[in-house]
Amino acid sequence: MSLTKPNQELRRDLKEAAAALKWSGVDLFVFAKKLLASGDEDGANELMQIALRFQDVEDKLEGYAEEVKAGRVKRTKE
């Protein structure tokens, strides 16, 4: 099934948001490793928890994008 332009834009926006969260999470893990190496275990653990939450939201956004692709979620006019 071909997506309408608004639904294509919605899917693209969801995928872009998911990708931004993914790379932000990667950056947080890198910084957490540096904190851990410097002895700040508490700070490192907090950053890792945030990165894991980013990953959960990323997975949800990817799922929503697939629902748009399958036609289960649609953007409608206001």
N, CA, C and O atoms as a DFTB+ gen file, in Angstrom:
312 C
 N C O
     1  1       0.845      -1.175       0.000
     2  2       0.000       0.000       0.000
     3  2       0.891       1.239       0.000
     4  3       1.847       1.333       0.770
     5  1       0.563       2.181      -0.872
     6  2       1.318       3.419      -0.984
     7  2       0.875       4.400       0.100
     8  3      -0.318       4.560       0.359
     9  1       1.839       5.044       0.719
    10  2       1.532       6.005       1.776
    11  2       1.245       7.381       1.184
    12  3       1.845       7.786       0.189
    13  1       0.315       8.085       1.817
    14  2       0.067       9.471       1.435
    15  2       1.259      10.311       1.856
    16  3       2.058       9.891       2.693
    17  1       1.378      11.490       1.281
    18  2       2.497      12.370       1.628
    19  2       2.519      12.692       3.126
    20  3       3.591      12.637       3.729
    21  1       1.373      13.030       3.757
    22  2       1.413      13.281       5.205
    23  2       1.872      12.060       6.005
    24  3       2.578      12.205       7.003
    25  1       1.478      10.868       5.577
    26  2       1.907       9.665       6.287
    27  2       3.375       9.348       6.031
    28  3       4.063       8.839       6.916
    29  1       3.856       9.643       4.833
    30  2       5.284       9.493       4.557
    31  2       6.094      10.419       5.467
    32  3       7.119      10.026       6.023
    33  1       5.610      11.661       5.607
    34  2       6.291      12.625       6.473
    35  2       6.253      12.173       7.929
    36  3       7.247      12.298       8.644
    37  1       5.111      11.650       8.370
    38  2       4.999      11.153       9.747
    39  2       5.986      10.021       9.983
    40  3       6.686      10.008      10.996
    41  1       6.046       9.080       9.064
    42  2       6.966       7.952       9.213
    43  2       8.416       8.433       9.238
    44  3       9.218       7.988      10.059
    45  1       8.736       9.349       8.323
    46  2      10.096       9.892       8.275
    47  2      10.443      10.603       9.589
    48  3      11.541      10.431      10.119
    49  1       9.511      11.398      10.107
    50  2       9.750      12.123      11.357
    51  2       9.961      11.165      12.526
    52  3      10.832      11.388      13.367
    53  1       9.167      10.102      12.578
    54  2       9.325       9.110      13.643
    55  2      10.681       8.423      13.555
    56  3      11.349       8.222      14.569
    57  1      11.085       8.064      12.343
    58  2      12.376       7.406      12.159
    59  2      13.542       8.350      12.489
    60  3      14.547       7.925      13.058
    61  1      13.401       9.622      12.130
    62  2      14.447      10.601      12.457
    63  2      14.566      10.782      13.968
    64  3      15.672      10.861      14.503
    65  1      13.429      10.846      14.651
    66  2      13.454      10.993      16.112
    67  2      14.090       9.766      16.752
    68  3      14.869       9.888      17.698
    69  1      13.761       8.587      16.239
    70  2      14.355       7.357      16.767
    71  2      15.868       7.350      16.562
    72  3      16.618       6.954      17.454
    73  1      16.308       7.787      15.397
    74  2      17.747       7.822      15.114
    75  2      18.466       8.824      16.014
    76  3      19.575       8.562      16.480
    77  1      17.833       9.970      16.256
    78  2      18.444      10.972      17.147
    79  2      18.599      10.410      18.560
    80  3      19.619      10.629      19.213
    81  1      17.587       9.691      19.021
    82  2      17.682       9.070      20.348
    83  2      18.773       8.003      20.375
    84  3      19.516       7.884      21.349
    85  1      18.857       7.235      19.301
    86  2      19.876       6.183      19.239
    87  2      21.272       6.775      19.389
    88  3      22.063       6.316      20.214
    89  1      21.574       7.796      18.587
    90  2      22.921       8.358      18.622
    91  2      23.183       9.151      19.899
    92  3      24.322       9.223      20.361
    93  1      22.150       9.739      20.464
    94  2      22.311      10.408      21.762
    95  2      22.638       9.377      22.834
    96  3      23.475       9.616      23.706
    97  1      21.973       8.232      22.762
    98  2      22.253       7.148      23.713
    99  2      23.676       6.632      23.573
   100  3      24.341       6.346      24.568
   101  1      24.141       6.515      22.333
   102  2      25.524       6.079      22.096
   103  2      26.489       7.085      22.710
   104  3      27.453       6.701      23.372
   105  1      26.231       8.366      22.490
   106  2      27.091       9.408      23.072
   107  2      27.092       9.333      24.593
   108  3      28.137       9.491      25.225
   109  1      25.922       9.093      25.182
   110  2      25.837       8.986      26.647
   111  2      26.645       7.791      27.157
   112  3      27.324       7.893      28.179
   113  1      26.575       6.665      26.455
   114  2      27.356       5.499      26.869
   115  2      28.856       5.784      26.801
   116  3      29.606       5.373      27.686
   117  1      29.296       6.488      25.751
   118  2      30.715       6.840      25.627
   119  2      31.132       7.720      26.802
   120  3      32.177       7.500      27.413
   121  1      30.311       8.711      27.109
   122  2      30.634       9.596      28.224
   123  2      30.585       8.839      29.551
   124  3      31.400       9.088      30.439
   125  1      29.634       7.918      29.686
   126  2      29.532       7.114      30.911
   127  2      30.797       6.274      31.105
   128  3      31.277       6.124      32.228
   129  1      31.337       5.729      30.012
   130  2      32.579       4.952      30.121
   131  2      33.729       5.833      30.605
   132  3      34.567       5.395      31.393
   133  1      33.761       7.079      30.126
   134  2      34.806       8.005      30.579
   135  2      34.639       8.318      32.060
   136  3      35.620       8.380      32.802
   137  1      33.389       8.516      32.488
   138  2      33.147       8.766      33.911
   139  2      33.561       7.571      34.751
   140  3      34.160       7.723      35.816
   141  1      33.238       6.389      34.266
   142  2      33.590       5.172      34.989
   143  2      35.111       5.043      35.122
   144  3      35.626       4.660      36.173
   145  1      35.817       5.370      34.033
   146  2      37.287       5.302      34.059
   147  2      37.880       6.309      35.029
   148  3      38.959       6.092      35.580
   149  1      37.158       7.431      35.239
   150  2      37.671       8.440      36.158
   151  2      37.249       8.176      37.596
   152  3      37.609       8.920      38.509
   153  1      36.474       7.100      37.786
   154  2      36.085       6.719      39.149
   155  2      34.706       7.179      39.571
   156  3      34.303       6.929      40.707
   157  1      33.977       7.837      38.704
   158  2      32.627       8.311      39.048
   159  2      31.588       7.253      38.652
   160  3      30.877       7.393      37.657
   161  1      31.526       6.202      39.456
   162  2      30.624       5.089      39.148
   163  2      29.159       5.501      39.214
   164  3      28.355       5.064      38.391
   165  1      28.804       6.342      40.189
   166  2      27.406       6.770      40.311
   167  2      26.967       7.580      39.092
   168  3      25.889       7.349      38.545
   169  1      27.800       8.524      38.672
   170  2      27.474       9.329      37.501
   171  2      27.384       8.472      36.244
   172  3      26.503       8.670      35.408
   173  1      28.305       7.518      36.121
   174  2      28.296       6.624      34.961
   175  2      27.015       5.795      34.933
   176  3      26.406       5.625      33.876
   177  1      26.608       5.284      36.081
   178  2      25.393       4.472      36.140
   179  2      24.151       5.290      35.799
   180  3      23.245       4.797      35.126
   181  1      24.108       6.526      36.257
   182  2      22.968       7.385      35.939
   183  2      22.878       7.636      34.429
   184  3      21.793       7.571      33.851
   185  1      24.013       7.921      33.799
   186  2      24.015       8.147      32.356
   187  2      23.613       6.887      31.592
   188  3      22.901       6.965      30.591
   189  1      24.065       5.736      32.059
   190  2      23.691       4.489      31.398
   191  2      22.191       4.230      31.514
   192  3      21.577       3.728      30.572
   193  1      21.602       4.564      32.651
   194  2      20.152       4.404      32.818
   195  2      19.392       5.324      31.857
   196  3      18.389       4.923      31.267
   197  1      19.875       6.547      31.708
   198  2      19.233       7.479      30.758
   199  2      19.355       6.923      29.344
   200  3      18.387       6.949      28.584
   201  1      20.522       6.425      28.986
   202  2      20.731       5.874      27.650
   203  2      19.809       4.682      27.396
   204  3      19.298       4.515      26.289
   205  1      19.600       3.868      28.405
   206  2      18.701       2.720      28.257
   207  2      17.256       3.171      28.066
   208  3      16.508       2.560      27.302
   209  1      16.862       4.242      28.762
   210  2      15.509       4.775      28.554
   211  2      15.371       5.330      27.136
   212  3      14.325       5.176      26.506
   213  1      16.419       5.970      26.642
   214  2      16.410       6.452      25.256
   215  2      16.182       5.275      24.305
   216  3      15.416       5.381      23.347
   217  1      16.850       4.158      24.579
   218  2      16.719       2.986      23.721
   219  2      15.285       2.456      23.740
   220  3      14.762       2.055      22.699
   221  1      14.648       2.450      24.902
   222  2      13.250       2.011      24.991
   223  2      12.341       2.893      24.142
   224  3      11.484       2.391      23.414
   225  1      12.528       4.203      24.236
   226  2      11.700       5.135      23.463
   227  2      12.015       5.006      21.975
   228  3      11.114       5.080      21.140
   229  1      13.285       4.815      21.644
   230  2      13.673       4.607      20.249
   231  2      12.933       3.409      19.664
   232  3      12.413       3.474      18.551
   233  1      12.891       2.320      20.419
   234  2      12.191       1.121      19.955
   235  2      10.699       1.391      19.735
   236  3      10.113       0.905      18.768
   237  1      10.094       2.164      20.631
   238  2       8.677       2.510      20.470
   239  2       8.454       3.335      19.205
   240  3       7.522       3.072      18.445
   241  1       9.302       4.324      18.983
   242  2       9.167       5.166      17.793
   243  2       9.343       4.358      16.512
   244  3       8.617       4.565      15.539
   245  1      10.301       3.442      16.511
   246  2      10.493       2.570      15.346
   247  2       9.238       1.728      15.110
   248  3       8.825       1.520      13.970
   249  1       8.640       1.247      16.200
   250  2       7.405       0.474      16.081
   251  2       6.267       1.296      15.518
   252  3       5.499       0.816      14.684
   253  1       6.155       2.544      15.974
   254  2       5.116       3.433      15.446
   255  2       5.338       3.699      13.959
   256  3       4.382       3.751      13.185
   257  1       6.601       3.869      13.562
   258  2       6.918       4.100      12.150
   259  2       6.495       2.899      11.308
   260  3       6.003       3.063      10.192
   261  1       6.684       1.703      11.836
   262  2       6.263       0.501      11.111
   263  2       4.744       0.410      11.041
   264  3       4.201      -0.083      10.053
   265  1       4.047       0.883      12.085
   266  2       2.584       0.910      12.060
   267  2       2.087       1.891      10.998
   268  3       1.085       1.632      10.332
   269  1       2.778       3.003      10.843
   270  2       2.419       3.956       9.791
   271  2       2.606       3.283       8.431
   272  3       1.740       3.377       7.561
   273  1       3.736       2.607       8.255
   274  2       4.028       1.926       6.985
   275  2       2.961       0.884       6.663
   276  3       2.570       0.729       5.506
   277  1       2.492       0.172       7.686
   278  2       1.486      -0.872       7.488
   279  2       0.076      -0.308       7.354
   280  3      -0.860      -1.043       7.039
   281  1      -0.078       0.995       7.593
   282  2      -1.388       1.626       7.454
   283  2      -2.255       1.554       8.698
   284  3      -3.436       1.898       8.643
   285  1      -1.693       1.113       9.825
   286  2      -2.464       1.037      11.069
   287  2      -2.527       2.383      11.785
   288  3      -3.428       2.616      12.591
   289  1      -1.575       3.270      11.494
   290  2      -1.557       4.629      12.055
   291  2      -1.541       5.578      10.872
   292  3      -0.754       5.414       9.940
   293  1      -2.419       6.576      10.916
   294  2      -2.506       7.519       9.802
   295  2      -2.600       8.938      10.327
   296  3      -3.179       9.195      11.382
   297  1      -2.026       9.839       9.579
   298  2      -2.142      11.263       9.868
   299  2      -3.394      11.760       9.141
   300  3      -3.592      11.500       7.954
   301  1      -4.221      12.474       9.881
   302  2      -5.454      13.004       9.289
   303  2      -5.416      14.515       9.300
   304  3      -4.612      15.124      10.006
   305  1      -6.291      15.117       8.515
   306  2      -6.387      16.569       8.494
   307  2      -7.015      17.044       9.786
   308  3      -7.834      16.346      10.385
   309  1      -6.622      18.255      10.220
   310  2      -7.216      18.838      11.436
   311  2      -8.579      19.364      11.147
   312  3      -9.239      19.892      12.043
